[in-house]
Amino acid sequence: MKRLIIILVVLVGNTSCADKAQNLEQKFFKETDFIGTKELEDFDSFLNRFSSDSIFQTSRILFPITSSLYDIDNGQTDTERITRNEWTFSNLKSTGFVLKVYKSEKVDTLNIQGKETGISVNYIFELIDGKWMLVK
């Protein structure tokens, strides 16, 4: 009888330890998954703020940024690098332009076209560490 009680205590103790180990393991993986995955920023919400907040806009540009301009008259592309000090705030969602967003998994392109002007500008945004950044 004494031997049966000892066996039951050992079995209950092992089961209890196994349950605690399993709970600890589940907690570890939940915390690791939470820490390891970053919440991805919604592009549309980002673009609204990027277009209306000059400080936010400057903080989300990888400077120096390359700007390419195609000259239709001579058929050449001119490229320049713009530094943080040279950048001027631009409301990308101002009226008078047609906006089109081409989305992919980690790179979104905002195309802005002037109405009846032939102007077409592409802004290239890349998802870096869960945040949208203007890269070109």
N, C-alpha and C positions, 0 to 999 in steps of 0.2 A: 504494500500500500504506500509506504514511504517512497519507494522507488517510482511508483506511478505519479505521485505528486511532484517529484523532482523533474520527471520527464515532461509533465504538463507545464511546469514553470519555465523550463528551458524552451519548449515549443512556443509558449505564449510570448516569452521574452524575445525570441528570434523573430516571430511574426511582427511584434511591435517595432523592433529595430528595422525590419525590412520595410514596414510601412513608413517609418520616419525617413529612411534612406530614399524611398521612392518619392515621398513628398518633397524632400530636400532637392532631389534631382529635378523634379518637375518645376520647382520654384527657380532653380538655377537656370534651366533652359528658358523659362518665361522671361526672366530678367535679362538673360543674354540676348534673346531674340529682340526684346524691347530696346536694349542698348545698341545692338548690332544693326538694327534697321532704322534708317532715318525716314521721317515723314517727308514725302515728296511735296514740294510746293506746287500748287495749282497755277498753271501758266496764265489763265485769264485774270485771276486775282492779282498775281504778280504784275501783269501788264497794266492793270488799272492803277496800281500804286506807282509803278515805274513812270507812268505818263503824267502823274499829278504831283509827285514829291521829288523835288530837285536833289535833296540830300540822299534820299533812298536811291535815286537814279544813279548818282555818282558812286555810291557804294557798291552797285551791282554791275559795274563795268570793269573788265580786265584791261587796265591801262598798261602801256600805251596800246591803243586800239588802231587797227588798220582800216582805213577808209579807201575804197576804190571807186573811181568815177569814170564812167565810160563817156567819152566825148563823141557824140554821133557825127559831128562835122568832120573830124579827121580819122575816125575809126580806131582811136587809141584809148587805152585805159590808163589813167593817172592814179597812182597810189600814194597815200600819205599816212603818216602815223600821228595820231592825236594823243597828247598827254592829258593828264588830269587837269592841269592848269589851262589848257587850251579848250577843254570841253565846255560847251554851253548847253544849258538845260533845253530839252526839246519835248513838247507835249506830243507824243506820237499819236494820240487819239483826237487831235484837233479836227474841227470840221473842215470840209473842203477837200478831203482826201478819202480814197477808198482803201480800206484795210482788209487784207487777206492774211490769214495765219495758216501756214503749212506745218503740221505737227508730225513729229516722229517720236521715238522713245526717249531720246536724250537731247535732241536738237530741234528747236522750233524756229521757223523763219517767219518774220513779220514783213510782209510786202506792203508798202504804201505807194499808192498811185495817185497822182494829181488828176482831177477831173478835167478832161479835155486839154491836158498840157503835155502829155507824153512823158512826164516825170515818173520814174519808178525807182524806189529805194528799197533795198533788202536789209533788214536788221537780223543778224544771226544770234540766237540765244542758245546757250548750252546749259544743261542741268549738271551742276557741279556740287557734290556733297549735299544733294537734296535742295539746292537753291538755284534759281535761274540767274544766269549772268550773260550780259551782252559781250560777245567775243569778237564780233566783226560787223 
